[in-house]
């Protein structure tokens, strides 16, 4: 949701986070345009089209395409919540 990006990315900016990464579930027509707009406005550095527990794994351990991050925040279903607790 764009509001989630707005709230979390703004707080990260205020806290002095240098690199902000957003993951968002794939949609039939690509990444939601509103999410991309809010990412631009809030200074997000990287946006990846991946969701679910696999996005938590990718952010935690890194992949060839997705850089490892230091902190993961934001909502998700029960599988995302479990993945966050597990890692």
Secondary structure, DSSP 4 states (H G I P E B T S, - for coil): -HHHHHHHHHHHHHHT-S--EEEE---TTSS-HHHHHHHHHHT-SEEEE--HHHHHHHHHH--SSS---S---S---HHHHHHHHH-
